[in-house]
Amino acid sequence: MVTSEERRERKNAYMRVYREASKEQLAAYREANREKLNAYNKEYYQANKEKLAEYREANKERKAAYRAATKEQRAAYMKSYNQANREKLNAYARDYVQANPGKINAQSSKRRAARIQRTPNWLTPDDYHAIRTLYETAAALTESTGIKHHVDHIIPLRGKIVSGFHCPTNLQILTATENHNKYNKFTGEH
């Protein structure tokens, strides 16, 4: 039997691996788009030079204190800030979820697939973008037609006969009724 301590350690190990993968993907994106990002940053700086100078001046002491603080002190500050601003942060999160259902569904699906180890390691940033686009398209179809749409795995991730991967070629958009009727089956018709 797995203890809660072992379960927590497994979850922490997964999150470490996930963060490292995200760092690698972010680094690859930055490398591939270095000129574009530099141009954007330069343009933003030129357009907001005065505003940035005012911010730096107004927050000079606070930033110096933050740089001098230890990791534990920073964590304690964030905890107290989160507690003091709980309602504001919850309202922001609620608004974000309502405004971005496709992104939220894509993130949730990615997390579930990773938890059951059905996400292949050969997926590229373009594949993740294609997956997110499918979820955003399903959310847009739901909003525009009034009929609930789901993103379905053609070959189920936990099928009895065969199991598929969470990748763009294994995804399709179906109405909620079609998806519920299909359930967790692979008929081989696709």
PEPETA-V862957 format. One record per helix or strand. SS is the DSSP state (H for helix, E for strand). FROM is the first residue (numbers start at 1). TO is the last residue. If there is no record, write none. Layout:
SS:FROM:TO, SS:FROM:TO
This chain:
H:4:32, H:34:47, H:49:58, H:60:68, H:71:84, H:86:99, H:101:115, H:125:145, E:149:153, H:168:170, E:171:175, H:176:182
